[in-house]
Amino acid sequence: MARLNVKPTRMELSNLKDRLAISTRGHKLLKDKQDELMRQFIDLIRENNKLRDEVEKELTEAMRAFVVAKSLLNESFIEELFAIPDKSVSLNIEEKNIMSVMVPEMNFSVNEDEKESEMQYGLLNSNSELDDSIDRISNILPKLLKLSEIEKTCQLMADEIEKTRRRVNALEYLKIPQLKETIHYIQMKLEENERASITRIMKVKDMGT
């Protein structure tokens, strides 16, 4: 480990000791932050995996019902049915702070004026599979939104964990050892100079006697 290029003086020694104390405290704080980020990240990954499995299962069932409905209905009717949405949805994205990481918090709302409205289509052209698929897909929307929120949060936290890890490693394996080695070098130099001064003083005394 290459030591810092500084003059071996007592003032420099004092400055380096202060820097070492600050770096040591900073390393501990960053390590604690890294550990807490990892704990929350692992919890989010578990939640993400569980929710993803639920969403994929429900989407598969909804699409299966839709495919059956489509096979039993006129294709032009289905295209006309979904050409114009009967409801409007507003999406609001805010931010919240998790261990200094700004992550999204998503909320959506159905237009209140149209909340009670339902798709209008003739019963003769419809079937229960179509009703079922529409209901299933509508009910999946909140989970899809939550899944998007969690996955984006995981991505942002993973980036922050990597940045924190690099800073922790830089302090632990580079800066702190470098400071310690430089402090040791200066202390040795000062002791060596002190011994040399004592030796000179003793020689001067001997010459005077």
LINLIN-V175529 format. One line per field, one symbol per residue. psi: psi as a letter, one per 20 degrees, with the letter a starting at -180 (. if undefined). Layout:
psi=???
//
This chain:
psi=pprqnrpmrhghggghhghggghgghggghggggghggghggghgggggghgggggghgghghghgggghhirphhggghgjhoqiqqppppoaqqooljpoqqopqqqqphhjhiqrpoqqhhirrhhggghggghhhhghhgghgggghhggghhgghggghghgghhghifgghggggggggggggghghgghggggghhgghhi.
//
